[in-house]
């Protein structure tokens, strides 16, 4: 809670803070010890935002690389890696419960409702 107060709440509303990314491509990476704490960390961040009444202002998400997929082509055949699925499923369920907006691309500042849109948009632009 202190981190949220000092690094987020202290800068609102003067700074437009859209979200907090918990972890950086943790799932599918090398340390499975971090996989186990990703969901609790996301819940802790959300809980602090909720207690400070910031849950509607600042979203919680977690960025993932394509390493979480066992197969990603064609997109209709995409599946999570079997070792990632036990961690990804509860994380996605949690994000669904808190009305996570979907996928946010920080580079382009675009929001996507689902992975399909996030994949089609760059293909269309190309």
MIKE-272753 format. One line per field, with one value per residue: x, y, z of N, C-alpha, C in turn; chain; residue in one letter. Coordinates in steps of 0.001 Angstrom, whole numbers, plus 500000, padded with zeros to 6 digits. Example, Ala and Ser with C-alpha at 12.3 -4.5 7.8 and 13.67 -1.06 7.14 Angstrom:
<rs>
neast: c(513190 512850)
nnorth: c(494310 497750)
nup: c(507800 507080)
caeast: c(512300 513670)
canorth: c(495500 498940)
caup: c(507800 507140)
ceast: c(513200 512900)
cnorth: c(496700 500030)
cup: c(507800 507870)
chaine: c(A A)
residu: c(A S)
</rs>
This chain:
<rs>
neast: c(500829 501976 503784 502050 500748 502924 504045 502041 499385 500245 500816 498519 495687 497265 499106 498581 497975 497577 497791 499230 501827 502368 505115 507288 507016 507069 505825 506565 509173 512504 512561 510706 509985 509238 506925 505067 504537 503424 500572 499689 501094 499904 497318 497818 498622 496262 494525 495560 495105 492314 491658 492457 490657 491197 490853 489270 490532 493208 494445 495294 497684 499536 502348 503155 505278 505512 506424 504765 503084 502376 501850 501348 500451 498288 496529 494040 494612 496073 497560 498213 501358 501740 503033 502751 500044 498710 499316 498655 495875 494486 495425 494353 491659 491436 492002 489772 487743 488227 487602 489589 490897 491789 494124 496835 498866 501757 503629 502305 500142 497596 494484 493278 490613 490941 493206 493090 492357 494643 496521 495552 495455 498212 498875 497049 497854 500381)
nnorth: c(498808 501218 501707 502196 504490 506311 506296 506360 507376 509837 511317 511724 513793 514972 513694 511537 508415 505354 502607 499815 497701 494517 492659 491568 489993 487533 484935 481983 482572 482154 481731 479812 480231 482872 482767 481698 483743 485785 486123 486538 488965 490687 490722 491947 494520 495379 495275 497291 499514 499403 499836 502449 503652 503804 501990 502245 504131 503437 500729 497231 495108 492543 492092 489837 487657 486076 483662 482328 480807 477627 477087 479380 479882 478910 481851 480928 478444 478790 478036 477902 477145 473984 474012 476639 477171 476438 478687 480875 480668 481185 483793 485181 484781 486270 488857 489121 489199 491658 493397 493994 495864 494494 494236 496360 498323 499737 501014 501954 503082 502015 500405 497088 494801 492106 489356 488692 491081 492542 491199 491353 494091 495119 493610 494525 497190 496876)
nup: c(500000 500738 498638 496501 497459 497579 494990 493105 493941 494981 492735 491373 490670 488765 487080 484426 485035 483762 484244 486062 485490 486445 487035 484341 481576 482952 483125 481391 481239 482632 485523 487499 490081 490266 488795 490523 492328 490907 490513 493267 493680 491788 492834 495307 494508 493241 495433 497088 495432 495392 498114 498323 496735 493997 492024 489752 488315 487891 486237 486612 485245 483473 481615 478960 477100 473850 474576 476283 474838 473447 470876 468343 465850 463290 464541 465473 466428 468637 471744 475275 476802 478393 480930 481672 481742 484302 485793 484235 483748 486336 486674 484464 485048 487398 486374 484753 486674 487891 485943 484012 481346 479099 476594 476582 474652 475331 473742 471443 472589 472405 473050 473294 473082 473035 472267 469578 468231 468825 467320 464693 464105 463781 461525 459651 459503 458410)
caeast: c(500000 502851 504331 500970 500561 504074 504415 500874 498410 500867 500921 497185 495309 498129 499726 497623 498506 496542 497869 500452 502195 502976 506023 507613 507206 507443 505394 507260 510591 513367 512395 509344 509691 508514 505597 504199 504200 502858 499169 499586 501578 498847 496223 498245 498567 494854 493959 495977 494348 490921 491562 492652 489597 491829 490703 488639 491434 494454 494234 496399 497879 500811 502788 503682 505862 504953 506957 503710 502314 502948 501643 500638 500054 497539 495992 492906 495153 496952 497341 499263 502226 501180 503616 502310 498583 498246 499548 497973 494421 493994 495751 493342 490391 491493 491853 488378 486943 488419 487297 490790 490435 492272 495528 497251 500191 502353 504380 501385 499086 496327 493816 492622 489732 491366 494446 492822 492463 496034 497274 495035 495755 499500 498856 496305 498699 501493)
canorth: c(500000 502391 501965 502805 505858 507165 506315 506492 508319 511145 512013 511871 513591 515756 512811 510540 507067 504432 501261 499287 496393 493685 491737 491863 488731 486544 483592 481500 482885 481184 481452 479404 480779 484120 482429 481420 484952 486797 486369 487245 490337 491439 490897 492939 495839 495732 495496 498627 500473 499353 500488 503882 504037 504120 500836 502634 505074 502760 499310 496313 494133 491836 491838 488498 487472 484942 482431 481651 479983 476398 477235 480645 480034 480145 482350 480111 477231 479223 477453 478187 476026 473220 474417 478009 477201 476494 480029 481839 480587 481976 485201 485723 484800 487432 490063 489173 489594 493081 494143 494440 496290 493665 494362 497741 498410 500979 501674 502658 503635 501490 499378 496015 493998 490705 489081 488698 492462 492952 490586 491811 495507 495326 493014 495460 498379 496521)
caup: c(500000 500785 497315 495710 497964 497266 493576 492237 494484 495171 491457 490802 489276 487876 486098 483929 485199 483265 484768 486661 484958 487484 486373 482951 480864 483969 482726 480212 481389 483278 486946 487859 491408 490040 488279 491665 493075 490018 490858 494555 493525 491093 493800 496299 493875 493069 496765 497521 494621 495841 499429 498115 495801 492715 491141 488488 487666 487548 485972 486889 484175 483509 480238 478678 475774 473120 475172 477034 473914 472898 469442 468131 464451 463098 465806 465929 467044 469726 473071 476240 477145 479518 482208 481947 481925 485691 486332 483386 483909 487471 486468 483558 485784 488283 485563 484331 487846 488207 484717 483325 480023 478002 476232 476345 474043 475820 472668 470548 473441 471924 473846 472547 473929 473028 471559 468138 467769 468956 466241 463401 463902 463124 460185 458804 459317 457531)
ceast: c(500874 503401 503286 500744 501672 504320 503256 499951 498983 500904 499576 496503 496221 498800 498708 498275 497398 496594 499213 500668 502932 503829 506304 507989 507713 507090 506061 508750 511304 513029 510965 508985 508916 507106 504613 503763 503561 501410 499030 500063 500519 497671 496577 498175 497117 494206 494323 495231 492899 490746 491736 491634 490169 491618 490044 489519 492667 494187 495485 496484 499226 501229 503417 504251 505173 505473 505904 502914 503079 502898 500881 500246 499382 496913 494832 493354 496052 496556 498507 500110 501643 501756 503189 500833 498128 498458 498774 496469 493932 494317 494706 491962 490332 491292 490422 487477 487059 488186 488532 490412 490894 493748 495815 498665 500788 503104 503466 500274 497690 495801 493177 491783 490179 492612 494259 492972 493914 496906 496839 495449 497135 499567 498142 497162 499861 501036)
cnorth: c(501257 502739 502654 504250 506787 507328 506460 507587 509735 511971 512204 513092 514312 514946 511756 509154 506092 503077 500946 497897 495630 492625 492186 490557 487629 485129 483200 481764 481834 480806 481102 479866 482087 483862 482303 482676 486038 487122 487034 488701 491208 491707 491936 494353 496281 496051 496889 499702 500559 500092 502001 504460 504502 503028 501173 503590 504380 501264 498503 495323 493453 491528 490458 488448 486295 483614 481685 480695 478736 476465 478533 480878 478769 480587 481514 478832 477548 478566 477842 476937 475310 473628 475821 478051 477228 477857 481080 481843 481396 483470 485854 485767 486000 488722 490220 489654 491085 493972 494773 494746 495419 493866 495830 497718 499761 501734 502500 503380 503243 500425 498357 495212 492547 490543 489094 490111 492942 492349 491091 493241 495722 494721 493929 496691 498099 496520)
cup: c(500000 499408 496439 496158 497479 495773 492606 492767 494610 493887 490750 491406 488284 486788 485703 483984 484845 483916 485386 486083 486053 486793 484955 482270 481798 483512 481419 480264 482220 484706 487304 489274 491284 489518 489431 492410 492212 490371 492221 494467 492842 492031 494856 495737 493727 494417 497287 496738 495088 497178 499332 497129 494450 491680 489812 487680 487121 487410 486324 485732 484361 482070 480087 477275 475094 473653 475986 476154 473494 471382 469244 466679 463956 464426 466352 466623 468241 471043 473976 476460 478356 480872 482623 482332 483382 486362 485546 483624 485121 487337 485568 484216 486725 487495 485053 485471 488151 486987 484095 481884 478871 477796 475934 475805 474415 474726 471778 471299 472947 472875 472918 473521 474019 472172 470043 467573 467792 467855 464868 463104 463266 461719 459205 458497 458379 456086)
chaine: c(A A A A A A A A A A A A A A A A A A A A A A A A A A A A A A A A A A A A A A A A A A A A A A A A A A A A A A A A A A A A A A A A A A A A A A A A A A A A A A A A A A A A A A A A A A A A A A A A A A A A A A A A A A A A A A A A A A A A A A A A A A A A A A)
residu: c(X X X X X X X X X X X X X X X X X X X X X X X X X X X X X X X X X X X X X X X X X X X X X X X X X X X X X X X X X X X X X X X X X X X X X X X X X X X X X X X X X X X X X X X X X X X X X X X X X X X X X X X X X X X X X X X X X X X X X X X X X X X X X X)
</rs>
